[in-house]
Amino acid sequence: MAQRFYSTSSASEFVDLREAVLRSLPPDNGLYMPERLPGPEEVLQPGWRDWSFAELGYRIVSALFAGAVPEDTLREIVGESINFDAPLVTIAEKMHVLELFHGPSLAFKDFGARFMARLMGWLTREDERDLVVLVATSGDTGGAVASAFHGVPGTRVVVLYPSGKVSDLQEKQLTTLGDNITALEVSGTFDDCQRLVKAAFLNRELSEELNLTSANSINIARLIPQAFYYFHAARQLPEGAEPVFVVPSGNFGNLTAGLLARLMGLPVGQFVAATNVNDVVPAYLESGIYEPRSSLPTISNAMDVGAPSNFVRMLEIHQHQHGLMASRITGHRFDDDETRAAIRAVKADTGYVIDPHGAVAYLAAKSWQADHPGDEMIVLETAHPSKFLDVMEEELGKGVVEIPERLACLAAREKEAVELPPEEEVFLDWLGQMSG
């Protein structure tokens, strides 16, 4: 039977893949989860370590979707999406960095955004109406989604980002494409942007009228392909290794994808959730009390999230048992001063140039490694350091970080953005004018 999806707020009602992907958010304000995950015998078939990255991704999602998409279509979608590598770079003994920034927008979000754009294109192939894609971003999501959907017929993309809280080059990625991409500069935080997006989906009349969908990790189609690179990373280590994955975390979609991969048979020693001062999940892991709060701005801005939406999926995966989650995930938090020191230390000690988000994860990895010296550590490096040039040059000096041409060419382009306050009524009115 083809895969079905249920809401974390209503486990007894199911929708098909089309509904889960195109409507993004269930009407009860939960998040969609797959009814059934394939087991290791379905995913880790003999020879899986020798498959190409695209073949590995295809086999995983084929087992997961269970016939919801024709196999030849699915293979094509994955092949077009995963056409760049995620190499594992060893920087010290048992310390590895998984580089997830080799896609078009130089961030790990490219994996999910490109897959989702192509899947949505197939799901809407016979629709006459445009699909309006909403996305809230704290930095990298917006750029990846804008790149993935730019110029795609039948789609319009609206990117909400917090004013003054993304790097200059990240902002240029959001605001200079034009065409079917519109940027909304919100005078608030990422959490405000995320709240506005959710408000649009919960307004069912407007959502139906505009044919809305989401490109945030609330959308299950964004999340699933992120599981691919966990398997890809593990097979780059010697067979039998059970790596510790250290994940720089904000909205926790990346870590949730890793948890799904583990349930599908990925060999994992432990997950380490590394955050900046926005540490509501590490605090929960320690205390059992979940207390979302307003986010604080940091130099690792993509992690500036005070109410991570994927926390409800993490609870669902662990049967709402704090003890079970705390046994599988260890939390660490670090401030900007520690992050800056780590950027300098990694360069001095290993020669590797790591971005602020990866630096937070590196600190968490070193902390874990101090008590578990035999473990193989995999630090997820989620974005190219050049996207945070101001910080990198302050810590390492000018000329150390190379700016890839596809990012450098944006510097001279004119920013185009609509300024909005973080008020739901104003945003919903603005959206309503799109349909007028």
C-alpha positions as CSV (number, residue, x, y, z in Angstrom):
1,M,0.0,0.0,0.0
2,A,1.3,3.5,-0.9
3,Q,2.6,5.6,2.0
4,R,0.1,7.6,4.0
5,F,0.7,10.4,6.4
6,Y,-0.8,11.4,9.8
7,S,-0.7,14.5,11.9
8,T,1.3,14.5,15.1
9,S,-1.9,16.0,16.7
10,S,-4.3,13.3,15.2
11,A,-2.7,9.9,14.7
12,S,-6.0,8.3,13.5
13,E,-6.6,10.3,10.4
14,F,-4.5,9.8,7.2
15,V,-3.8,11.7,4.0
16,D,-1.9,10.7,0.8
17,L,1.4,12.1,-0.3
18,R,-0.1,14.8,-2.5
19,E,-2.1,16.2,0.4
20,A,0.8,16.0,2.9
21,V,3.2,17.8,0.5
22,L,1.0,20.4,-1.2
23,R,-1.0,21.4,1.9
24,S,2.1,21.1,4.2
25,L,0.4,21.7,7.5
26,P,-2.6,19.7,8.8
27,P,-5.7,21.7,9.8
28,D,-5.1,20.7,13.5
29,N,-1.8,22.5,13.5
30,G,0.3,19.3,13.9
31,L,2.9,18.2,11.5
32,Y,2.7,15.3,9.0
33,M,4.6,12.1,9.7
34,P,4.8,8.9,7.6
35,E,2.5,6.1,8.7
36,R,5.2,3.5,8.3
37,L,9.0,3.7,8.0
38,P,10.8,1.0,6.0
39,G,13.2,-1.1,8.1
40,P,16.9,-1.8,7.5
41,E,16.1,-4.9,5.4
42,E,14.3,-2.7,2.9
43,V,16.8,0.2,2.9
44,L,20.3,-1.3,3.6
45,Q,20.2,-4.0,0.9
46,P,23.5,-5.8,0.0
47,G,25.9,-3.5,-1.7
48,W,24.3,-0.3,-0.5
49,R,27.7,1.2,0.4
50,D,28.7,1.0,-3.3
51,W,25.7,2.8,-4.7
52,S,26.0,6.3,-6.1
53,F,24.7,9.0,-3.9
54,A,21.6,9.5,-6.2
55,E,21.0,5.7,-6.2
56,L,21.2,5.6,-2.4
57,G,18.7,8.5,-2.2
58,Y,16.4,6.8,-4.7
59,R,16.4,3.5,-2.8
60,I,15.6,5.2,0.5
61,V,12.7,7.3,-0.8
62,S,11.4,4.5,-2.9
63,A,11.1,2.3,0.2
64,L,9.6,5.2,2.1
65,F,7.0,6.3,-0.5
66,A,6.0,2.7,-1.2
67,G,4.6,3.3,-4.6
68,A,3.1,6.8,-4.1
69,V,5.2,8.0,-7.0
70,P,6.1,5.9,-10.2
71,E,9.6,4.5,-9.8
72,D,10.9,5.9,-13.0
73,T,9.6,9.4,-12.0
74,L,11.1,9.0,-8.6
75,R,14.5,8.0,-9.9
76,E,14.4,11.1,-12.2
77,I,13.4,13.4,-9.3
78,V,16.2,12.2,-7.1
79,G,18.8,12.1,-9.9
80,E,18.1,15.8,-10.8
81,S,18.0,16.8,-7.1
82,I,21.1,15.0,-5.8
83,N,23.6,15.9,-8.5
84,F,26.3,17.2,-6.2
85,D,28.3,15.5,-3.5
86,A,28.5,15.7,0.3
87,P,32.1,14.7,1.0
88,L,33.3,13.6,4.5
89,V,36.5,15.5,5.3
90,T,38.8,14.2,8.1
91,I,40.3,17.2,10.0
92,A,41.7,15.3,13.0
93,E,41.8,11.8,14.4
94,K,38.2,10.5,14.6
95,M,37.0,14.0,13.8
96,H,35.2,14.4,10.4
97,V,33.3,17.2,8.8
98,L,30.4,16.4,6.5
99,E,30.3,19.2,3.9
100,L,26.7,19.9,2.9
101,F,27.4,23.1,1.0
102,H,28.2,21.9,-2.5
103,G,24.8,22.6,-3.9
104,P,23.7,25.7,-5.9
105,S,22.9,27.9,-2.8
106,L,26.0,26.7,-0.8
107,A,23.8,25.3,2.1
108,F,22.5,22.0,3.2
109,K,18.9,23.2,2.4
110,D,19.6,22.5,-1.3
111,F,19.0,18.8,-0.8
112,G,15.5,19.2,0.5
113,A,14.6,22.3,-1.6
114,R,15.6,20.8,-4.9
115,F,13.9,17.4,-4.2
116,M,10.7,19.2,-3.0
117,A,10.5,21.5,-6.0
118,R,10.7,18.6,-8.4
119,L,8.2,16.5,-6.4
120,M,5.8,19.4,-6.2
121,G,6.2,19.9,-10.0
122,W,5.2,16.3,-10.6
123,L,2.3,16.4,-8.1
124,T,0.8,19.5,-9.8
125,R,1.6,18.6,-13.4
126,E,-2.1,18.6,-14.3
127,D,-3.2,21.6,-12.2
128,E,-4.2,24.8,-13.9
129,R,-3.6,27.1,-10.9
130,D,-0.2,28.4,-9.8
131,L,1.2,26.9,-6.6
132,V,2.1,29.6,-4.1
133,V,5.1,28.5,-2.0
134,L,5.6,30.2,1.4
135,V,8.8,29.9,3.3
136,A,10.2,31.5,6.5
137,T,14.0,31.7,6.7
138,S,16.6,32.5,9.3
139,G,19.2,32.5,6.6
140,D,19.8,29.5,4.3
141,T,16.4,28.0,3.7
142,G,15.1,31.0,1.7
143,G,18.1,31.0,-0.6
144,A,17.9,27.3,-1.3
145,V,14.2,27.4,-1.9
146,A,14.5,30.6,-4.1
147,S,17.2,28.8,-6.1
148,A,15.2,25.6,-6.4
149,F,12.0,27.2,-7.6
150,H,13.4,30.2,-9.6
151,G,11.8,30.2,-13.0
152,V,9.8,27.1,-12.4
153,P,6.5,27.4,-14.4
154,G,3.3,27.4,-12.3
155,T,4.9,28.5,-9.1
156,R,5.2,31.7,-7.1
157,V,7.5,31.8,-4.1
158,V,7.1,34.2,-1.1
159,V,10.2,34.3,1.3
160,L,9.8,35.8,4.7
161,Y,13.0,36.8,6.5
162,P,13.8,38.8,9.7
163,S,15.1,42.3,8.9
164,G,18.7,42.7,9.9
165,K,19.1,39.1,11.1
166,V,20.6,37.4,8.0
167,S,24.0,38.0,6.6
168,D,24.4,40.4,3.6
169,L,25.1,37.7,1.1
170,Q,22.3,35.5,2.4
171,E,19.9,38.5,2.0
172,K,21.1,39.0,-1.6
173,Q,20.3,35.3,-2.3
174,L,16.7,36.1,-1.2
175,T,16.1,39.5,-2.7
176,T,17.8,39.7,-6.1
177,L,16.3,36.9,-8.2
178,G,13.0,38.5,-9.0
179,D,10.8,36.8,-11.5
180,N,8.5,34.4,-9.5
181,I,10.4,35.0,-6.2
182,T,9.1,37.7,-3.8
183,A,11.0,38.6,-0.6
184,L,9.2,39.9,2.5
185,E,11.5,41.7,5.0
186,V,9.7,41.3,8.4
187,S,10.6,43.7,11.2
188,G,10.9,40.8,13.8
189,T,12.5,37.5,14.4
190,F,12.5,34.2,12.5
191,D,9.9,32.9,15.0
192,D,7.7,35.8,13.8
193,C,8.2,34.8,10.2
194,Q,7.4,31.1,11.0
195,R,4.3,32.2,13.0
196,L,3.0,34.2,10.0
197,V,3.5,31.3,7.6
198,K,1.6,29.0,10.0
199,A,-1.2,31.6,10.3
200,A,-1.6,31.5,6.5
201,F,-2.0,27.7,6.4
202,L,-4.5,27.7,9.3
203,N,-6.6,30.2,7.4
204,R,-8.1,27.4,5.3
205,E,-10.1,29.6,3.1
206,L,-7.1,31.7,2.1
207,S,-4.9,28.7,1.9
208,E,-7.3,27.0,-0.6
209,E,-7.9,30.2,-2.6
210,L,-4.2,30.8,-3.1
211,N,-3.2,27.1,-3.4
212,L,-0.6,27.6,-0.7
213,T,2.2,25.2,0.2
214,S,5.2,25.5,2.5
215,A,8.9,25.0,1.8
216,N,10.0,25.0,5.4
217,S,10.9,21.8,7.2
218,I,7.3,21.7,8.4
219,N,6.8,20.2,5.0
220,I,7.6,16.5,5.1
221,A,9.0,16.6,1.5
222,R,11.8,19.0,2.7
223,L,12.7,16.7,5.5
224,I,12.9,13.3,3.8
225,P,15.8,13.9,1.4
226,Q,17.9,15.2,4.3
227,A,18.0,11.7,5.5
228,F,20.0,10.7,2.4
229,Y,23.2,12.3,3.5
230,Y,23.3,10.7,6.9
231,F,23.5,7.3,5.1
232,H,26.0,8.8,2.6
233,A,28.2,10.0,5.5
234,A,28.1,6.7,7.4
235,R,29.3,4.7,4.4
236,Q,32.3,6.9,4.0
237,L,33.6,5.5,7.4
238,P,34.9,1.9,7.8
239,E,32.2,-0.7,7.9
240,G,30.9,-1.4,11.4
241,A,31.5,2.2,12.6
242,E,28.6,3.8,14.5
243,P,29.3,7.5,14.2
244,V,28.2,10.2,16.5
245,F,26.4,12.9,14.4
246,V,26.8,16.4,15.7
247,V,24.1,18.6,14.2
248,P,24.1,22.4,14.5
249,S,20.4,23.0,15.2
250,G,17.8,25.7,15.0
251,N,14.4,24.5,13.7
252,F,15.6,20.9,14.2
253,G,14.6,19.6,10.8
254,N,18.1,18.4,10.1
255,L,18.4,16.5,13.3
256,T,14.8,15.1,12.8
257,A,15.9,13.8,9.4
258,G,18.8,12.0,11.1
259,L,16.4,10.4,13.6
260,L,14.3,9.1,10.7
261,A,17.4,7.7,9.1
262,R,18.2,5.9,12.3
263,L,14.8,4.3,12.4
264,M,15.4,3.1,8.8
265,G,18.5,1.3,9.9
266,L,21.3,3.9,9.9
267,P,24.1,2.8,12.3
268,V,24.4,5.7,14.8
269,G,26.2,5.8,18.1
270,Q,24.5,9.1,19.3
271,F,23.1,12.3,18.1
272,V,24.4,15.6,19.6
273,A,22.2,18.7,19.2
274,A,24.5,21.7,19.1
275,T,22.8,25.1,19.6
276,N,23.8,28.7,20.2
277,V,22.2,30.6,23.1
278,N,18.8,29.7,21.6
279,D,18.9,26.4,23.6
280,V,15.3,25.4,24.3
281,V,15.9,21.8,23.2
282,P,19.2,21.2,25.1
283,A,17.3,22.7,28.1
284,Y,14.4,20.3,27.6
285,L,16.8,17.3,27.3
286,E,18.3,18.3,30.7
287,S,15.1,19.1,32.5
288,G,12.2,17.5,30.7
289,I,10.5,20.9,30.5
290,Y,9.9,22.5,27.1
291,E,9.8,26.3,27.3
292,P,9.9,28.1,23.9
293,R,10.8,31.7,24.0
294,S,11.7,34.6,21.8
295,S,14.9,34.0,19.9
296,L,18.1,36.0,20.4
297,P,20.3,37.2,17.5
298,T,23.7,35.5,17.2
299,I,26.5,35.1,14.6
300,S,25.2,31.6,13.8
301,N,21.9,33.2,12.6
302,A,20.4,30.1,10.9
303,M,20.0,28.6,14.4
304,D,18.3,31.7,15.9
305,V,15.0,29.9,16.7
306,G,13.2,30.1,20.0
307,A,10.2,27.8,19.1
308,P,11.6,25.0,16.8
309,S,8.6,23.6,14.8
310,N,10.2,20.1,14.4
311,F,10.2,19.5,18.2
312,V,6.7,17.9,17.9
313,R,8.2,15.4,15.4
314,M,11.0,14.6,17.8
315,L,8.5,14.0,20.5
316,E,6.5,11.7,18.2
317,I,9.5,9.7,17.2
318,H,10.3,9.1,20.9
319,Q,6.7,8.3,22.0
320,H,6.6,11.6,24.0
321,Q,9.0,10.1,26.5
322,H,11.6,12.6,27.7
323,G,13.9,9.8,29.0
324,L,14.0,8.0,25.7
325,M,14.8,11.2,23.8
326,A,17.4,12.3,26.3
327,S,19.1,8.8,25.9
328,R,19.4,9.2,22.2
329,I,20.2,12.9,21.9
330,T,22.7,14.9,23.9
331,G,22.4,18.7,23.9
332,H,25.1,21.4,24.1
333,R,24.9,25.2,23.8
334,F,27.6,27.7,23.1
335,D,27.7,31.5,22.9
336,D,29.2,33.8,20.3
337,D,32.5,34.3,22.0
338,E,33.0,30.5,22.2
339,T,31.9,30.2,18.6
340,R,34.4,32.8,17.4
341,A,37.2,31.1,19.4
342,A,36.3,27.8,17.8
343,I,36.6,29.3,14.3
344,R,40.1,30.4,15.1
345,A,41.0,27.2,16.9
346,V,39.9,24.9,14.0
347,K,41.9,26.9,11.5
348,A,45.0,27.0,13.8
349,D,44.8,23.3,14.8
350,T,43.6,21.6,11.6
351,G,43.9,24.1,8.8
352,Y,40.2,23.8,8.1
353,V,38.0,26.8,7.6
354,I,34.6,26.2,9.4
355,D,31.6,28.5,9.4
356,P,29.9,29.7,12.6
357,H,27.3,27.0,12.6
358,G,29.8,24.3,12.0
359,A,32.0,25.9,14.8
360,V,29.2,25.4,17.3
361,A,28.9,21.8,16.3
362,Y,32.7,21.3,16.5
363,L,32.6,22.6,20.1
364,A,29.9,20.1,20.9
365,A,31.9,17.3,19.2
366,K,35.0,18.1,21.2
367,S,32.9,18.0,24.4
368,W,31.5,14.6,23.6
369,Q,34.9,13.3,22.4
370,A,36.5,14.3,25.7
371,D,34.4,11.6,27.4
372,H,34.2,9.2,24.5
373,P,37.7,9.3,22.8
374,G,37.1,6.2,20.7
375,D,34.0,7.5,18.9
376,E,34.0,8.6,15.3
377,M,32.6,12.1,15.2
378,I,30.8,13.6,12.2
379,V,30.2,17.3,12.4
380,L,27.6,18.6,9.9
381,E,29.0,21.7,8.1
382,T,25.7,23.2,6.9
383,A,26.8,26.2,4.9
384,H,29.8,27.6,3.1
385,P,31.9,30.0,5.3
386,S,31.7,32.7,2.6
387,K,28.0,33.2,3.5
388,F,29.2,34.7,6.8
389,L,32.1,36.8,5.4
390,D,32.0,39.5,8.0
391,V,32.4,37.1,10.9
392,M,35.0,34.9,9.1
393,E,37.2,37.9,8.2
394,E,37.0,39.3,11.7
395,E,38.3,36.0,13.1
396,L,40.7,34.8,10.3
397,G,41.5,38.0,8.4
398,K,40.8,39.0,4.8
399,G,41.6,36.6,1.9
400,V,41.4,33.4,3.9
401,V,37.8,32.6,2.8
402,E,37.2,32.2,-0.9
403,I,33.9,33.4,-2.2
404,P,32.5,31.1,-4.9
405,E,31.5,32.9,-8.1
406,R,27.8,32.0,-7.8
407,L,27.8,34.0,-4.5
408,A,30.2,36.7,-5.4
409,C,28.2,37.8,-8.4
410,L,25.2,38.7,-6.1
411,A,27.1,41.5,-4.3
412,A,26.4,44.1,-7.0
413,R,22.8,43.2,-7.5
414,E,20.0,45.5,-6.2
415,K,18.0,44.2,-3.2
416,E,14.2,44.1,-3.8
417,A,12.0,43.4,-0.7
418,V,8.6,44.3,0.6
419,E,8.8,45.5,4.2
420,L,6.1,44.2,6.6
421,P,5.5,44.3,10.4
422,P,5.3,41.0,12.2
423,E,1.5,41.2,12.4
424,E,-0.7,38.3,11.1
425,E,-3.5,40.6,9.9
426,V,-1.2,42.7,7.8
427,F,0.5,39.6,6.3
428,L,-2.8,37.9,5.5
429,D,-4.1,41.1,3.9
430,W,-1.0,41.2,1.8
431,L,-1.4,37.6,0.7
432,G,-5.1,38.2,0.0
433,Q,-4.1,40.9,-2.5
434,M,-2.1,38.2,-4.4
435,S,-5.4,36.5,-5.2
436,G,-7.2,39.7,-6.1
